[in-house]
Amino acid sequence: GKHWTVNEVRALIHIWSDKNIQQQLEGTVRNKRIFEQVAARLQKFGIDRDWKQCRTKYKNLKHEYKSVKSAQGSGSTSKSMKFFNELDAILGHCTMEQASKSDN
């Protein structure tokens, strides 16, 4: 598919940061319906993406976030990503339990 622009990713993260969406995503694996909602909300911003594109981008962002996070955990600061802080605000709470365990 065509490349996601910064604005598109920002809009996706904005929708993703909705507590309602997060709770739905955390509680399910079969999430096509949720990403259809996400795609519909992107349309309101004038962004034309289908649910598959949204899900793929979501997975990629999540994966990238986790690899940056674990690199930081091991003391490496070379890894970074564009939307890390935004994603940390959303995903940080999910991974905090594991992070605090590995500290002591």
N, C-alpha and C positions, 0 to 999 in steps of 0.2 A: 504493500500500500504506500501511499505518499507519506513523506516525512512529516512528523509532528512538529509544528512550530512552537516556539516558547510560549506564546499566548494560549495555544491549544492545551499544552501540558499544564500550564497554570490553571486553566479552566477545569481541566480534569481533576487536578489536585484540590481545587476549591470545592468541587462537588464531593470528592472523596473525603474531604475533611468534615463533611456533614455527619454528625454523630449517628443519625438514623442509618445512613449508608454504611458507615463503619460497622455498626452492630450487625447489620444484615450480612456484610461480607465476612465478619469474624465467625458467624454461626453457620456458614454453609460452604459447600464445595460446588454444588450445582448452582452456579450463580448467574446463569444467562439472563434471568429475569431482572436481576439487579443491574446488570450492565446495559440492559435495554432501557432501564430508567435513566442511567447515567448518560447514555447516548441521546435520549430524548431531552435531557437537561442541557447537554452540549448544543443541541440544535437551537435552543433558545438563545444561546450566545452566538448563533450563526455558524456553528462549527459542525461540519457534516462528517460524522464518524459513525460506523455501525458498532453494534455491541461487541463484535469480535475484536475490532481494532482497539476499543476501549479496554477490553479484558487483557489483550496482549500487552498494551502499554502499561496497564496497571501491574501486571506480573513482572514486566521488565524493570519498571521503576522500583518495585518492591525488592527484586533480586539485587539490583544495583545498590540500593540503600543498604541491604543486609551485608553485602560484601564490603562496602565502605565502612560500615559500622564495626564489622569484625576486624577489619584492618586497623581501625583506630584503637580497638580493644587490645590489639597485639602491639600497640605502640607505633604503628606506621602511620605517618601523616601524608604519605605521598598520594594515597587514593582520595579522590574527592569527586563530588558530582554537583551538577547545577542546582538541583532542588533539594539538597540534603536537609536544610533547616526546616523547610515546609514539611517534608516527609517525616523528619524526626518528631515534629509536633504531632503528627498523626500516629506514626508507628512506634515512637519512642516508648510509649507506655506498655506496648505489647512485649517489648524485649527487655524492659527494665528488670523484671524478676530474675531472668538469667544473668543479666549484667551484675546485679548486686551479689548474686551467689559467687560469681567467679572473682569478685574483688578480694574476699577474705581468704 
